[in-house]
């Protein structure tokens, strides 16, 4: 699966979770997204470092043990902006594709 599709799915599910008191992290687990755990950890780290999500931390212990802590995992304003921009780009691409099909 494309990394950007995974990122979009994670952010979209966190955006929908804003309506609820708690978020079930299983909704965005590696298994549910169809990717391996290593890739999932790297993507989640990038999302935190880029400021798209908060309340999530990954630490690597001895023997490559992965320690995940989450405290009120949520999307940030920057993450919401990413979703908005991504949605606008998809709509523009679909419109352009439709115009191309009409012309040809």
N, C-alpha and C positions, 0 to 999 in steps of 0.2 A: 504494500500500500504506500502511496505517495506520502512523504512526511508532512506536506502542507495540508493534505486531507486529514491526517491524524490530528494535527494542530487545530484545524478548524473544528473537528468533531469534539475535541476536548473543550475548547473555548465555548462552543455552542451549548454543550451540556452544562457547563458551569454557569453560563448565562441563564439558562432555563432554571437552574437550581436557586437563583436569586429569590424565587417565589416561595422557597421552603426553608424551614428552620435548620435542617441538616442536609448534608450532601453525602450520598453513598458513593465512595470512591470506586467501588466496583463498576460503576457506570463507565468509568474511563480507564479501567484496568488494561494491561497489555493484552490479556486474553480477549476481552470484549472488543478491543480495537484491532485485533488480528496481527499484532506485532510481538516481537520477543521482548523480554524484560529489560535487556540491556538498552535497546533502542528506546523503549518507553522511559527509562530513567534519564537518558540523555535529552529526550524531548522535554520532559518535565523540568529538568534543570535549565534548559534554554528558555522555557516559558517564564520561569522565576527570574532568571538573569535579565531577560528582556523587559520585565515589569508587566507581563500579561496576566500573571496569577500571583496570589499571595497565600501564605499559610501552608507552605509545603517546603520540605527540606529533605535532601538526600545526603547521607554521609556514607563513605566507604570505609569499612572497618578492616580488621585483619582477615586474611584468607579470602579477600574479595567479598566479605559479607556486606550486604547493602542494608543500611538502616534508614527507614523512611519515617519521617515524623510529619504529621499534618495537624494543624491547629486552625480550624475555621477556614478551610480551603475555599477560595473564592476567586472570581474573575475581577480584574481591576478596570479602571476607566480606560487605560491603554488597551487592554484586551477587548473591551467593548468597541473601541475605535477600530481595532484590527478586523473584528467581525463585520462592522459596518462598511469599511472600505472594501473588504473581500466580497461582500454581497453586492456592492455597487459595481465592482469590476466584473463579477459573474453576469450580472444583468446586462452590462454594456457589451460583453462578449456575446451573449445570447442574441442581443439586438443586432449586432454586427453580423452574426451568423445568419440570422433571419433575412437581413437585407441582402446578403450575398446570394442566398438561395432564391430570392425573388428576382434579382437582377439576372442571374444565370439561368 
